[in-house]
Structures are given as structure tokens and as C-alpha cells.
Amino acid sequence: MTERKYNYSDFNVLLSKTHWNWPQAVSDIFQPRGVNAMMVSNADEIVRIAQDKRIHLAIVDSAETDEQDGVRTIKVLRNHFKSLPCILLAGESPRRLLVEALALNVFTVMKKPVDLSLLADQIDRIFKKYYESDLFESRNEKNVQRISLIKKHGQPISKIIVRWLKKQ
């Protein structure tokens, strides 16, 4: 994989406005990394902003009263930006919504209320796949994995591997 150098402040993420505490919730994900998170009200505003700045991700929230609202927004985005990675947040995920999201090449559909750690994982997957960036990878991910293995087995995994190799 060719390493690309990005200035993290060059990353722009569009977030659709909602009636819940969405801006405060996602600030914990984007703010520490210096990513520009821009709140938008509707699809026209998304298109206008995306014509002026490169957008790396759109997180679209379906309205509580109209699940198709998010799908319509992504349809407008796809008319202008065919390959923009999108995450769709939905209160319910009826089969029809999932089929439409798949047809629109939505990266993932997440059920509300959104688990922020799962959202961060999905964002990490997007940035690795599309931009070869580990910007959203947890700095402590390896330590967390190691700790969980130590807790599970009661000793460092390296000792377990050494014992296993000796048996082979």
C-alpha cells in the first residue's frame, strides 16, 4: 500500500443536522483529530459545500418521521459525487431502506441511537479503505487487544504463542 501524506485538517466530513445532540456526540470523534466536521441542513447545502471543498465522508441522518429522508439526501449526493463514502443513520432499518442503501452504495447503515464506538470503527474502515489513512484508528488498539488477551488467558499472548510453538 502506497503511503499518502495528509494534513488532517484537510479532511472534511459532512454531518446532517438532526434534532438530537448529534453535534456534541460526534465532536469526541472528530475534534481531537483536527478533522473539519461541517453540519448541513439539507441535500442542497451538502452539494453546495461539496462543490467548494473536497468532502471525504458524509454521515446522513434520516428524519425520525421519514426514514426515506436520508435515502433522498444520498440520492442527491450520488447525482453529483458518485464515489463519496456515506454512512446512513436510521431509526429503523426496514428491508426496503436497506435495499435502497445498498443500491446507492452506502458504506453502512447504522441504527439509532448510534453506538459511537461502532461509528468510530466504521469511520476508521472508511478512511483506511478510501484514503489509506489510519487517522481514526485507536492509538491504543493494540494495547486494548493485548490487554483483552491477557485477561482472557491470564498471561501475555507471547508466552502462549511460545508454548504453542514448543509443542509443534
Secondary structure, 3 states (H helix, E strand, C coil): CCCCCCCHHHCEEEEECCCCCHHHHHHHHHHHHCCEEEEECCHHHHHHHHHHCCCCEEEEECECCECHHHHHHHHHHHHHCCCCCEEEEECCCCHHHHHHHHHCCCCEEEECCCCHHHHHHHHHHHHHHHHCCCCCCCCCHHHHHHHHHHHHHCCCHHHHHHHHHHHC
